[in-house]
Amino acid sequence: MSLSRAWIIARLDLHRLTRSKDYLIPLVILASIFFVIIPWVMLGIVSRAGGSDLIQRIGGVLQSLPQVAQDNVKGSTPQARAAYTFAVYLLAPVAIVVPLTISSAIGAYGLIGDREKGTGEYLAHSPLHTSEIFYGKLIAAFVPGYLTTIAGFGVYALIVNTRVGGLLGGWFFPTPEWWILILWVVPPFIIFSLGVILWASGRVQSAPAAQQASTLVTLPVIVMAYGVTSGLALDPVRGAIGIGAVAWIIALLVLRFTSRGLKRERLLGTGSQN
């Protein structure tokens, strides 16, 4: 298999995506909601809550956590500790959910879309290996989701430091665990999901069926994203490194299996779907 030839497939798909307003507008809206609007509102509420019941309730929740988790929460006042918890832990799943949602939507239509548009016939009769086609589609779905994460991460960091940095003695974000989350944990989560989604996209008969399969894959991964947050609260750096290592192992194993499942006849829609 040649990665350079897989990149040719990815580049063609990315070119089509960048010229599609139907793709770009929902992407911008989704990223804006989760990386900008929700953090701006929630962190603004916490930063202005002062000694309100909200802060007291959050403080009560923090006190119920194991001592090791309490020690990882920074801040000299209840309000500062609440703001730190929101910024670093409670909103962390966004970093996985947003790129996963974007990439899965693209990946679900990757192979079935070629079949419905008739371009699957050209791929099926091309000299490209089926693994090159598979990985080309995977790259084309991975890049937009992950680039959105990088851009959203930068904006989110500015919002966090602007809204609650004053409560914590200045700009404190990104924290070490967030750097690891973005650079080490997020990529395998997306890759693992895309491997399964592309495998399903190559086997179903229609785009709606592929979208349903995508939903079945992404929902468990979203639940796992909240589990990642819990792990970060207990042991931020080592927890993030360990979670990322496990995720990479799973992702590579999934790719090894799913990349072999693509058959040329399925690009034409004539192969068995079993």
C-alpha positions as CSV (number, residue, x, y, z in Angstrom):
1,M,0.0,0.0,0.0
2,S,1.2,3.5,-0.9
3,L,0.3,6.4,1.4
4,S,1.0,8.8,-1.4
5,R,-1.7,7.2,-3.5
6,A,-4.0,7.2,-0.5
7,W,-3.4,10.9,-0.1
8,I,-4.5,11.4,-3.7
9,I,-8.0,10.0,-2.8
10,A,-8.0,12.1,0.4
11,R,-7.0,15.3,-1.5
12,L,-9.8,14.9,-4.0
13,D,-12.4,14.4,-1.3
14,L,-11.1,17.3,0.7
15,H,-11.2,19.5,-2.4
16,R,-14.9,18.6,-2.9
17,L,-15.6,19.3,0.8
18,T,-14.0,22.8,0.8
19,R,-16.2,23.8,-2.2
20,S,-19.4,22.6,-0.5
21,K,-21.3,25.2,1.5
22,D,-23.6,22.4,2.8
23,Y,-20.5,21.1,4.5
24,L,-18.7,24.3,5.6
25,I,-21.7,26.1,7.2
26,P,-22.8,23.3,9.6
27,L,-19.1,22.7,10.5
28,V,-18.7,26.3,11.5
29,I,-22.0,26.4,13.4
30,L,-21.2,23.2,15.3
31,A,-17.7,24.3,16.3
32,S,-18.9,27.7,17.3
33,I,-21.6,26.3,19.6
34,F,-19.4,23.9,21.5
35,F,-16.0,25.7,21.5
36,V,-17.3,29.3,21.8
37,I,-20.9,29.9,22.8
38,I,-21.3,27.2,25.5
39,P,-17.9,27.9,27.2
40,W,-18.4,31.6,27.0
41,V,-21.9,31.4,28.7
42,M,-21.0,28.7,31.3
43,L,-17.7,30.2,32.3
44,G,-19.3,33.6,32.4
45,I,-22.0,32.4,34.8
46,V,-19.4,30.8,37.1
47,S,-17.1,33.8,37.1
48,R,-20.0,36.1,38.2
49,A,-21.6,33.7,40.6
50,G,-19.5,34.8,43.6
51,G,-20.9,33.2,46.8
52,S,-24.1,32.0,45.3
53,D,-25.8,28.7,45.8
54,L,-24.3,27.5,42.5
55,I,-20.8,27.9,43.8
56,Q,-21.6,26.2,47.1
57,R,-23.2,23.2,45.4
58,I,-20.2,22.8,43.1
59,G,-17.9,23.1,46.2
60,G,-20.0,20.3,47.8
61,V,-19.5,18.1,44.8
62,L,-15.8,18.7,44.8
63,Q,-15.5,17.8,48.5
64,S,-17.2,14.5,47.8
65,L,-14.5,13.5,45.3
66,P,-11.5,11.5,46.3
67,Q,-8.7,13.5,47.9
68,V,-6.4,13.0,44.9
69,A,-9.0,14.5,42.6
70,Q,-9.5,17.5,45.0
71,D,-5.8,18.1,45.1
72,N,-5.7,18.5,41.3
73,V,-8.3,21.3,41.3
74,K,-6.5,24.7,41.4
75,G,-7.8,27.8,43.0
76,S,-7.7,29.6,46.4
77,T,-11.4,30.3,46.7
78,P,-14.5,28.2,46.1
79,Q,-15.4,30.3,43.0
80,A,-11.9,29.9,41.5
81,R,-12.0,26.1,42.1
82,A,-15.4,25.9,40.5
83,A,-14.2,27.8,37.5
84,Y,-11.1,25.6,37.2
85,T,-13.3,22.5,37.3
86,F,-15.6,23.7,34.6
87,A,-12.8,24.9,32.3
88,V,-10.4,21.9,32.7
89,Y,-12.7,18.9,33.4
90,L,-16.4,19.4,32.7
91,L,-15.9,20.9,29.2
92,A,-13.1,18.5,28.2
93,P,-15.4,16.0,26.4
94,V,-16.1,18.7,23.8
95,A,-12.6,18.2,22.5
96,I,-13.6,14.7,21.5
97,V,-17.3,15.0,20.7
98,V,-16.9,17.9,18.2
99,P,-14.3,16.4,15.9
100,L,-15.9,13.0,16.2
101,T,-19.2,14.3,15.1
102,I,-17.7,16.2,12.1
103,S,-15.5,13.3,11.0
104,S,-18.1,10.6,11.4
105,A,-20.6,12.6,9.3
106,I,-18.0,12.8,6.5
107,G,-16.8,9.2,6.9
108,A,-20.4,7.8,6.9
109,Y,-20.9,9.2,3.4
110,G,-17.4,8.4,2.2
111,L,-17.8,5.1,0.4
112,I,-21.5,5.0,0.0
113,G,-21.4,8.4,-1.5
114,D,-19.1,7.3,-4.2
115,R,-21.4,4.4,-5.0
116,E,-24.4,6.6,-5.2
117,K,-22.7,9.3,-7.3
118,G,-21.2,6.7,-9.7
119,T,-17.6,7.5,-8.9
120,G,-17.3,4.2,-7.1
121,E,-17.1,2.5,-10.5
122,Y,-13.9,4.5,-11.3
123,L,-12.4,3.6,-7.9
124,A,-13.3,-0.1,-8.3
125,H,-11.6,-0.3,-11.7
126,S,-8.6,1.9,-10.8
127,P,-5.2,0.4,-10.1
128,L,-5.5,1.6,-6.5
129,H,-5.4,-1.1,-3.8
130,T,-8.6,-1.3,-1.8
131,S,-6.5,-0.4,1.4
132,E,-5.3,2.8,-0.4
133,I,-8.9,3.7,-1.1
134,F,-9.9,3.0,2.5
135,Y,-7.1,5.0,4.0
136,G,-7.7,7.9,1.6
137,K,-11.3,8.1,2.7
138,L,-10.2,7.9,6.3
139,I,-7.7,10.7,5.9
140,A,-10.3,12.9,4.2
141,A,-12.7,12.4,7.1
142,F,-10.0,12.8,9.8
143,V,-8.5,16.0,8.6
144,P,-11.5,18.3,8.9
145,G,-12.5,17.0,12.3
146,Y,-9.0,17.3,13.7
147,L,-8.3,20.7,12.2
148,T,-11.5,21.9,13.7
149,T,-10.3,20.6,17.1
150,I,-7.0,22.5,16.8
151,A,-8.7,25.8,15.8
152,G,-11.4,25.3,18.4
153,F,-8.8,24.6,21.1
154,G,-7.1,27.8,20.4
155,V,-10.3,29.8,20.7
156,Y,-11.4,27.9,23.8
157,A,-8.1,28.7,25.4
158,L,-8.6,32.4,24.9
159,I,-12.1,32.2,26.3
160,V,-11.0,30.3,29.4
161,N,-8.2,32.7,30.2
162,T,-10.3,35.7,29.4
163,R,-13.4,34.7,31.4
164,V,-11.8,33.0,34.5
165,G,-8.1,33.6,34.3
166,G,-8.4,36.5,36.7
167,L,-9.8,34.2,39.4
168,L,-6.8,31.9,39.1
169,G,-4.0,34.4,39.1
170,G,-3.6,35.0,35.4
171,W,-3.6,32.9,32.2
172,F,-3.3,29.3,33.2
173,F,-4.8,27.4,30.2
174,P,-3.9,25.1,28.4
175,T,-3.0,22.8,31.2
176,P,-0.5,19.9,30.6
177,E,-3.4,17.4,30.5
178,W,-5.2,19.4,27.8
179,W,-2.1,19.4,25.6
180,I,-1.9,15.6,25.9
181,L,-5.7,15.3,25.3
182,I,-5.5,17.3,22.1
183,L,-2.3,15.9,20.6
184,W,-2.3,12.3,22.0
185,V,-5.9,11.2,23.0
186,V,-8.2,12.8,20.4
187,P,-6.6,11.4,17.2
188,P,-7.0,7.7,18.1
189,F,-10.6,8.3,19.2
190,I,-11.4,9.7,15.8
191,I,-9.4,7.1,13.9
192,F,-11.0,4.2,15.8
193,S,-14.5,5.5,15.1
194,L,-13.8,6.3,11.4
195,G,-12.4,2.8,10.9
196,V,-15.6,1.2,12.0
197,I,-17.8,3.8,10.2
198,L,-16.0,3.4,6.9
199,W,-16.2,-0.4,7.3
200,A,-20.0,0.0,7.7
201,S,-20.3,2.5,4.9
202,G,-18.8,0.0,2.5
203,R,-21.3,-2.7,3.4
204,V,-24.7,-0.9,3.7
205,Q,-27.0,-0.1,0.7
206,S,-27.8,3.6,1.3
207,A,-26.5,6.8,2.8
208,P,-29.3,6.8,5.6
209,A,-28.2,3.4,6.6
210,A,-24.6,4.6,6.8
211,Q,-25.6,7.5,8.9
212,Q,-27.5,5.2,11.3
213,A,-24.4,3.0,11.6
214,S,-22.3,6.1,12.3
215,T,-24.7,7.1,15.1
216,L,-24.4,3.6,16.7
217,V,-20.6,4.0,16.7
218,T,-20.3,7.6,17.9
219,L,-22.7,7.3,20.8
220,P,-20.6,4.8,22.8
221,V,-17.5,6.9,22.0
222,I,-19.2,10.0,23.4
223,V,-19.9,8.1,26.6
224,M,-16.2,7.1,26.6
225,A,-15.3,10.8,26.3
226,Y,-16.9,11.5,29.6
227,G,-15.0,8.6,31.1
228,V,-11.8,10.2,29.9
229,T,-12.8,13.3,31.9
230,S,-13.1,11.3,35.0
231,G,-9.7,9.8,34.5
232,L,-8.2,13.2,34.0
233,A,-9.6,14.4,37.3
234,L,-8.0,11.6,39.2
235,D,-4.5,11.7,37.6
236,P,-4.4,14.4,34.9
237,V,-1.1,13.8,33.1
238,R,-0.5,10.0,33.6
239,G,-4.2,9.4,33.1
240,A,-4.2,11.2,29.8
241,I,-1.1,9.4,28.6
242,G,-2.5,6.0,29.6
243,I,-5.9,6.6,28.0
244,G,-4.2,7.8,24.8
245,A,-1.9,4.7,24.7
246,V,-4.9,2.3,25.1
247,A,-6.9,4.3,22.5
248,W,-4.0,4.1,20.0
249,I,-3.7,0.3,20.4
250,I,-7.4,-0.2,19.9
251,A,-7.4,2.2,16.9
252,L,-4.5,0.3,15.1
253,L,-6.2,-3.0,15.7
254,V,-9.5,-1.8,14.4
255,L,-7.8,-0.4,11.3
256,R,-6.0,-3.6,10.6
257,F,-9.3,-5.4,10.6
258,T,-11.6,-2.9,8.9
259,S,-9.1,-1.9,6.1
260,R,-9.3,-5.5,4.8
261,G,-13.0,-5.5,4.7
262,L,-13.4,-3.2,1.6
263,K,-14.0,-5.1,-1.6
264,R,-14.1,-3.7,-5.1
265,E,-17.6,-5.1,-5.8
266,R,-18.9,-3.2,-2.8
267,L,-17.8,0.1,-4.4
268,L,-20.1,-0.9,-7.3
269,G,-22.9,-2.0,-5.0
270,T,-22.9,-5.5,-6.4
271,G,-21.1,-7.4,-3.6
272,S,-22.7,-9.2,-0.7
273,Q,-23.5,-7.0,2.2
274,N,-23.2,-9.8,4.7
